Amino acid sequence: MWPQALYLLPVVPALSLAVSDFRHRSIPAYGLAAFASCVLSTAVLMLPARTILYNVLTNVLLLGWMFGGVWLYLKVRYPRRARSLGRYIGSGDVWFLLLLTPLFALPVYVVLLLCGFACGLLYGTFVRIVARRETTIPLVTFLSLSLTAYLSYRFCLSLP
């Protein structure tokens, strides 16, 4: 049971980052460092080095492909605006996405991304329709919630 409990190690810093991102739309560097240390220690203690490297490579390639597509779309759609990608996604969001790469294989990582992005879009749409105001989407919040749900589910399945 104790080795499986290591999967819950990143949950506390992830939830702390989620609250900070939801309230202030920014995440503190020390919270990101705590999350990084928890994720990396969990990956090193639970997975072989070859698996970690493979997960990082495939997931970073996925992120590069996604952000490259978004960057290309924004360049075509808004050709006069310089640095248009930075207006839509924060550096904390990118660091959070990169820090998740060692823990998960590509199919699980894609599911986590889709769940987080879909929940964020639903939140943005709900606020726009109900509250009738423009808002930014706290992406780290919804990625953290999907991460917490997945890790809790995985832990519950490992119990005897």
N, C-alpha and C positions, 0 to 999 in steps of 0.2 A: 504494500500500500504506500510506503514512503516514497519509492521512486516515482510512482504515478502522481504523488502530491506535488512533485517538482513542476509539473505542468501548470499548477495554479500560482506559481511564483510571480509571473508577470501580471497577474490580475489586479493586485493592489495598486501598483504604479499606473497601470492602464486606466483604472477607474479614476484615479487622481487626475490624470491628464484629461480624461473625459469631462470631469466637472470643471476644470480650469478652462478648457476649450469652449464649453457650453456657456459659461458665465462671461468670459472676457474675450473670446475668440483669439486667444493666444495660449501657448503652453510654455511653462518655464523650462529653462535649459537644465536645471537640476532634476526636474521631473523626467525629462527625456533621458538624461544620463542614468537615472535610477531604473527606468524602463529598459534601457539598453543593457545595463548590467544584468538585470533579471532575465531578459530574453537570451542573451548570449550565454549566461551560466546555465540556464535550462537546456539550451541546445547542446552545449559542450558535455553536460553530464548525462543527457538522455540519448543523444544521437552519435553515430560514428562520424568521423571527420569527413569522409567521402560523401556521406549523405548531406551534411551541412553545406559543403561546397557545391554539390549538385543543386540543392534547394536554392541557394543564393544565386547561382548562375541562371537557372531557369526563371526564377521570380524576378530578378533584375532585368532580364531580357523582356519579360512580359511588361514590366513597368516602363521600360524604354520604348517598347512598341506602342503602348497605350499613350504615354505622354507625347511621343513623336506624332501620333495621329491627331491628338488634340492640338498640338502646336501647329501642325500643317493645316488643320481645319481653321484655326484662328487666323493664320496668315492669309489664307484664301478669303475668308469671310470678312476680316477687318484688315485690309492691307496697309492702311495708313498708321495704325497704332503700333508703336514699338513696345517690345516686352509685354505683349498682351497675355501670355500664359501666367505671369506673375500676378496678374490682377484676379485670377480665378482660383489659384491654389497657393496656399502658404508654404513656406519652407518647413514649418513644423509638420505639416501633413506629409510632405515628401520624406522627411526623416523618419516619421512614424511608419510609413509604408516600407521604407528600406529596412528598418529594424525588424520588421516582421518576417523578412525573407528567410532567415536560417531555420525557423521552427517548422515550416510547413512545406509539404510537397505541392507541386503546381496545381493539381485539382482542388485541394483544400484551400490554397491561397486564392484561387479564382472565386470560389464560393464565398470566402470571407470578404473579398473585395466587392462582389456583387451584392451581398447582404448589406454591407456598410454603405455603399453608394446608393442602393435603393432606399434604405431607411432615411438617409440624408435628403434624397430628392423628395420623399414623401413628407418629411418635416418642412422643407422649404416650400413645397406646394401648400401644405396645410397652413403655414403662417401667412403666406401670401393671400390665400382665399379667406381664411377666418379673421385674421387680425388686420388684413388689408394694409400690409406694410412690406417693404422690401427688407430682406434680411440675407445675411450670408449663412452658408451651411457650415456648421461645426463638424467637419469631416472626421477629425480625430475622435470626437464623441461617439459617433455612430460606428466607426471602425472598432473602437474599444468595446462597445457594447456587443458587437457581433463576435469579437475575440473572446470576451468573457463568457458569452453563451456557449461558444464552441469548446473552450477549455473546460468549463464546468460539466458539459455533456460528456466530454472525453474522460474526465475524472470519474464521473458517476458510473460510466460503463466499466471502468477498471476496478471498481469495488467488488469484493467477493459476494 
